[in-house]
Amino acid sequence: MVNVCIAFVTLLFAAAPDALAQRAITASSPATESFDIGTSATAPLPGDFRADKLTSARTVGHYDSALSATDQRGGSDNFIGGGIYNFAAGDATTATDRAIGFLASTAVKSGNLYGYFQAAPGIGSFSVAYDVEKYHNGMNAAGFGMQLYYSTNGTNFTSAGSTFLTSFAADTDNATFATPPGMTSHVTGTLDLSAVLEAANAVTNDHRFYLAWNYSVSSGTSTTSPQGLGIDNISIAAAGTESAPEPTTPLLALIGGSTVFSLRRRAAPLQLGRADVYD
């Protein structure tokens, strides 16, 4: 016998419109971004990307509280202080090839570029590639770097490890480049989130996740004479698939408007909003 207890309001999926905010990843279509967002110092970021600048070194913030636009621009010129930069591969006011990044200051100790993604069911391992570009030299003895992090909720982030750490040693001057970027490090690697996504999305098989590229001084807390680093040419592609979920047998369909919700028979309780189904 099956006992069904349903609070129907929670089956309306109020969060569904948020699905438009994620960058989709399928077996045949990677998520890519080159950040050619125009020349404004306050250019809007792509809809599924955000950025912040924080007062603590090597700190990752929260996606939901981050900003949706840059607040500075720089290229071969126009560097006026710390912030979230719309970097230009050339003149800051005219060059169309852009990157998103940061320049530290005494008040800006960390910067984060966040991306929000959704993988198709069965995809849990990803081939990740991106460029870390240097737009401003810095004599800070500790050097600066970019470290990739991941999260399933946009709040608690975990380091993706040394494969995704890009470090630059101190420079001999604090100069800009006549033809920026002055240095580019191409990063590639496999990021296996299968277990993480399975644990976080065991009920819905909804493979949403966040990435954060954290910019900061490599050690210590002094951010004088900083380097300006940007992220460009991101590609997140499917690298592997998970095993197929345990087969289930449809028990009940609820129709709300034009949407059909299926509750399926399982050996353990299934939670869908506030709907619990038991054998």
ABEGO torsion letter per residue (X at the ends): XBBBBBBAAAAAGAAAAAAAABBBBBAABBBBBAGBAEABAABBBBAABBBBBBABBGBBBBAAABBABBABBBBABGBAEBEBBBBBBEBAAABABBBBBBBBBAABABBBBBBBBBBBBGBABBBBBBBBBBABBBABAAEBBBBBBBBAAGABBBBAEAAABBBBBBBABABBBABOBABBBBBBEBBBAAAAAAAAAAAAGBBBBBBBBBBBBABEABABGBBBBBBBGBBBBBABBBBBBBBBBBABBBBBEABBBBBBBBABBBBBEABBBBX
